[in-house]
Amino acid sequence: MDALVQAVVTAYIVELSQGNPGAISVLTQVFRQFPDEASQVCEVLQKRNILGSDLWVLFKQHNKDVAAFVSNLCTDGANVRG
C-alpha cells in the first residue's frame, strides 16, 4: 500500500472509529484481512450509523471473529442494527 493510500485509509478508520481503540482495531483488521470487502463493510457501517463504540459492540456480538463480522455485513448489511 503506498503512503497516500495508507494515509487515506488511516484517516477513514479514525473517522469511523470515532477514536475508540476497539473500533480502530476492528477496522484495521478488516482492511488487512479483507481488503476487497473493506469498502463495503465501511459503507454499511456508515449507512447504519454504526460508529465508534457501537462498532466495537457489534464486533463483540460476532465473538470477535473478523471473518464472521465481515460476512454478516457484506451479506446482511441492510439488516444490521447497531
URFEN-V144439 format. One line per field, one symbol per residue. ss: DSSP state (h for helix, s for strand, l for the rest). psi: psi as a letter, one per 30 degrees, with the letter a starting at -180 (. if undefined). burial: 1 if it has 16 or more other ideal C-beta (glycine too) atoms within 10 Angstrom, else 0. A space follows every 50 residues. Layout:
ss: ???
psi: ???
burial: ???
//
This chain:
ss: llhhhhhhhhhhhhhhhlllhhhhhhhhhhhhhllllhhhhhhhhhhlll lhhhhhhhhhhllllhhhhhhhhhhhhhhlll
psi: kleeeeeeeeeeeeeefhgkeeeeeeeeeeeefieffeeeeeeeeeeghj lbfeeeeeeefghhjeeeeeeeefegeffkk.
burial: 00000000100110011001011111101110010001001101100101 11011101100100010011011000100100
//
